């Protein structure tokens, strides 16, 4: 097979998003740019678990980071990935969970004075 390298790259991406926690994180990020504390609040997962999953997504080239003061914000490199997730769910008759994105996080990370 001559295009095996391309298929391996696709396989890495699909494997990287296949964990339920990572899918939830991707849906929670959506088209925004939340910090980990926002993801904690939206998903009810621990900071360490979210950070571990984000590291995998960063290494796979799925999310990028932006530093603001001492806080890191995460963003999907290509929001079209959300369409893929939604399409897979729709094709299989699966309802995606509704993840409430906090409009304003009241944690000390977000209420800092620069």
C-alpha positions as CSV (number, residue, x, y, z in Angstrom):
1,X,0.0,0.0,0.0
2,X,1.7,3.2,-1.1
3,X,-0.2,5.7,1.1
4,X,0.4,3.9,4.3
5,X,2.0,7.0,6.0
6,X,-1.1,9.0,5.4
7,X,-3.3,6.3,6.8
8,X,-1.0,6.0,9.9
9,X,-1.5,9.8,10.5
10,X,-5.3,9.4,10.2
11,X,-5.1,6.5,12.6
12,X,-3.2,8.5,15.2
13,X,-5.8,11.2,15.1
14,X,-8.7,8.8,15.4
15,X,-7.0,6.9,18.2
16,X,-6.3,10.2,20.0
17,X,-9.9,11.3,20.0
18,X,-11.3,7.8,20.8
19,X,-11.3,8.1,24.6
20,X,-14.6,9.2,26.1
21,X,-13.0,11.9,28.2
22,X,-11.2,13.3,25.2
23,X,-14.4,13.4,23.2
24,X,-16.1,15.2,26.1
25,X,-13.2,17.7,26.3
26,X,-13.3,18.4,22.5
27,X,-17.1,19.0,22.7
28,X,-16.6,21.3,25.8
29,X,-13.9,23.3,24.0
30,X,-16.2,23.6,20.9
31,X,-15.3,26.7,19.0
32,X,-14.1,28.5,22.1
33,X,-10.9,28.9,23.9
34,X,-11.4,27.8,27.5
35,X,-8.8,27.3,30.2
36,X,-8.6,24.1,32.2
37,X,-10.7,25.5,35.1
38,X,-13.6,26.1,32.7
39,X,-13.3,22.5,31.5
40,X,-13.2,21.3,35.1
41,X,-16.4,23.1,35.8
42,X,-18.2,22.1,32.6
43,X,-17.2,18.4,32.8
44,X,-16.8,17.7,36.5
45,X,-13.4,16.0,35.9
46,X,-10.3,16.6,37.9
47,X,-7.7,19.1,36.7
48,X,-5.0,16.4,36.5
49,X,-7.2,14.1,34.4
50,X,-8.1,16.9,32.0
51,X,-4.5,18.0,31.7
52,X,-3.4,14.4,30.9
53,X,-6.0,14.2,28.1
54,X,-5.2,17.6,26.7
55,X,-1.5,16.6,26.5
56,X,-2.5,13.7,24.3
57,X,-4.7,15.9,22.1
58,X,-1.8,18.5,21.8
59,X,0.7,15.8,20.8
60,X,-1.7,14.6,18.1
61,X,-2.0,18.1,16.8
62,X,-5.7,18.4,17.6
63,X,-5.6,21.3,20.1
64,X,-3.3,24.3,20.4
65,X,-2.6,26.5,23.4
66,X,-2.4,30.2,24.1
67,X,-0.9,31.6,27.3
68,X,-2.7,34.5,29.0
69,X,-0.8,35.7,32.1
70,X,-0.1,32.4,33.8
71,X,-3.1,30.5,32.4
72,X,-3.2,28.4,29.3
73,X,-6.2,28.4,27.0
74,X,-7.0,25.5,24.6
75,X,-8.5,25.7,21.2
76,X,-9.3,23.2,18.5
77,X,-6.8,23.5,15.6
78,X,-9.6,22.7,13.2
79,X,-13.2,23.0,14.5
80,X,-14.3,20.7,11.6
81,X,-13.4,17.9,14.0
82,X,-16.6,18.6,15.8
83,X,-18.5,17.9,12.6
84,X,-16.8,14.5,12.4
85,X,-17.8,13.7,16.0
86,X,-21.4,14.8,15.4
87,X,-21.6,12.8,12.1
88,X,-20.4,9.6,13.8
89,X,-23.0,10.1,16.5
90,X,-25.7,10.8,14.0
91,X,-24.8,7.8,11.8
92,X,-25.2,5.6,14.8
93,X,-28.3,7.2,16.3
94,X,-26.4,8.4,19.4
95,X,-27.4,11.5,21.1
96,X,-24.4,13.6,22.1
97,X,-24.4,14.9,25.7
98,X,-25.2,18.6,26.1
99,X,-22.2,20.2,27.8
100,X,-23.0,23.4,29.5
101,X,-20.1,25.8,28.9
102,X,-19.8,28.2,31.9
103,X,-20.1,31.8,30.7
104,X,-18.1,33.0,33.5
105,X,-15.9,30.9,35.8
106,X,-15.7,32.1,39.3
107,X,-12.4,30.3,40.1
108,X,-9.3,32.1,41.3
109,X,-7.7,31.4,37.9
110,X,-10.2,33.5,36.0
111,X,-10.7,36.2,38.6
112,X,-7.1,37.2,38.8
113,X,-5.7,40.6,38.6
114,X,-2.9,41.0,36.1
